[in-house]
Amino acid sequence: AGGVTEMRKIIAYAKAKNVMVIPHAHCMPTFHLSISSLMSPFAETLLIGDERGRLFLGEPPVINGTITLSDKPGFGYELNPDFGRRLEF
């Protein structure tokens, strides 16, 4: 959707129209947006293998449909410098 700012705009528009938003992706910003919005009761996720295939490191795992938020600054994770380098296609 273009990042956190665009998702916030989508959620604001949905709220004005009284429509729920169910974001789906395999990255954590969608979870943070869902957790912080009454218009987004849950988010879909894709659980993809180990950390080699993840763009971000330190993402909280989804366990039984829930996540525990980090107390680190920002989203609490960092870019994976090896993303894509070790993947076999």
Secondary structure, 3 states (H helix, E strand, C coil): CCCHHHHHHHHHHHHHHCCCCCCEECCCHHHHHHHCCCCCCCCEECCCCCHHHCCEECCCCCECCECCCCCCCCCCCEECCCCCCCCCC
